[in-house]
């Protein structure tokens, strides 16, 4: 018989703040599964672009995602996503995906679909989940909430070091304007700057 409920650690923060490294390491140490919500949005964005749809066309994007077969599962204690039997992992950091993911993830219906996928993970596994509004919107009931931040300059440097072009300022503006309270800090979040900290601290 399974447990009645599973624990969720929510780690929020802006793009390139270091939250992915922190979340993955924390999950490893706790023995929890690691779920990267951004990867799900990126996979959906890649799927949209792959099918020739402009991320700004809300109706077409919504129709395409609702008609797609999206399968999320855990593999080696990390989340994986397949869309119409295609694994888009190798394409998630393409420049065009970086440029389009904020627009796609701002669509209310897309967010509803992704939130349902993440909550499904929590029905069978203890999780560390990272994103923008995990503690405030996806798992507001969890007492384990953390916020990882860094200065815009440090975040841009991180993206460049990864060989990626990511418009940090543009994504920040898009995130802060979302009605669904993305990137918000709830009172129970614990702000923690990662700019000059190693994962072991």
N, C-alpha and C positions, 0 to 999 in steps of 0.2 A: 504494500500500500504506500502511495506517495505521501509526501508532506502536504499539510493543508496550505502552507504558504512558503514562499522562498524569499530570501533576502536580496535586496537590490541596493548597490552603492551607486549613487548618481554623481558623475563628474562633469560639470559644465565649464564652458569657457569659449572664448573667441577662436577663430581660425589661427593655427600655428602657435597657440599658446603653450604647447607642450602637453596638453591633456591626454593625447593618445598614448604617449610614452608612459605617463603616470598611470593611466587606467590599465594599460596592458600589464605593467609590472605589478600593480596592486592585485589584479586578478590572478596573476601567477602565484603571488605569495599567499593569497587567501585560498587558492584552489577553486575560485569562482570562474565562470565563463566570461569572456570578454566580448562585449557587443559595441561596435562602432556605428552609431546611428548615421554619421556622415557618409560612411561607405554605402549605406542603403540608398541615401539620396543621390549619391554620385552614380550608383549603378542605374537608377531610374533615369537620371539625366543623360547618361551615355545611351541608354535604350532609346530615349526620345530623339537625340541627335542622330543616332544610327538609322532611325526611320525617317530622317529628313524633316523633322518637326522643329520649329522655332520654339525655344523654351518660353518665349513671351506670349505664345498663343495658348492661353489658359484652357480654353474649351478643348482644343485638339490634344493638348498634353493630358488633360484629365481623361478624355475618352481613350487615348492610347494606353494609359496606365491601367484603367479599369478593365480593359479588354485583354491585358497581358497576363500571362501565368507567372506570378511572382512567388518563388519558393525560398524561404529563409530557413536555414537550419544551422546547427552547431557542428563544427568539425574541429577536432583537437582543441576543444574548449574555446573556439573563436567562431564568431558569426560568419556565415557565408550566404551569398545570395545568387540565385539563378533567375533569369528572366527569359521566358519562352525557351527553356533548356539551354541557355547560353550563360557561361560564366564570364562576366565582364571585368574581373579583377584586374587584368593587365591594362585596362583602359581608364581606370578611375582617376588617374592623375594627368590625363591629357589636358592641354591648355583650354580646349573648347569646353571640357567638363568643368574646369575651374571657373570659367567665365559664365557658365549657364546654371550651375548648381543652386545659387542663391535664388534665382527666379523660379526654378522648379520647386524648391523646398518652401517657397512662400505661398504656394497654392494650397488653400485650405483642405481640399479633398485629398491631395497628395499627402499632406501631413497626417490626415486621419488614417490613411492606409498604412503609412509607416509606423505610426504610433500603435496601431493594432498589431503589427508584426512584432514590434519590440515587446509589447505586453504578452504576446504569445510565448516568447522565450521564457518569461518569468513564471510561467505556469509549471515549468518542469526543472528549473535550474537556478541556483544562486548566481547572481550576475553583478558585474561591474559594467555600467553603461555610460558611455561618454557622448556628449553632444552639446546643444545650445540651451535647451529647456528641459532637460531630463528631470531635474529635481522639482521644477515648477509646473511642468505641463504633462510629462509622460508618467512619472512615478511620484506625484506630489506627496503621497502618504509615507514614503520611505524616510526614516530619520537620519539616514546616512547620505549627506549632501555636501559636496565640496565644489569650490569654484577655483579654477586654475587660470591665471592671467599672466600677461607679459606686455611690455610696452610695444607699440606698433613697430618701432625700429627693430627690436629683437625678433619680432615675428616675421618681418620682411626678410631679415638676415637668415632665419631658419629656412624659409621657403627657397631662397637663393641657394643655400647650401645643399638643399635637396634637388637642385636643378629644376625647380618648378617656377612658373610664372603665375603668381596668384595675387589678384588685386585686393590686398588686405583692407584698405580704406573703403573700397566699394562694397566689399562683403560686410564690413562692420555697419555701414549705413543701411544696407538692406536688412541685416539681422535686427538692428535696433528699431526699425520701423514696422516690424511685423506685429499684427494684431494679436498673434498667439503668444506673445511675450517671450520670444526667443531671446536667448542670451541674458535673460533676467536673473538677478540674484534674489532669492527668497530670503527672509530673515534667518532661516536656519542654515543657509549656505555659509561655508567658512572660507572667505577669500584667502587665497594663497598665491603669491606671485612666484612663477617658476623661472623667471628670466635668468637668475644667477644661481639656481639650485640644481643639484644633481638628483637623480631619481632615488638615491639611497637616503636622502635627507628627510 
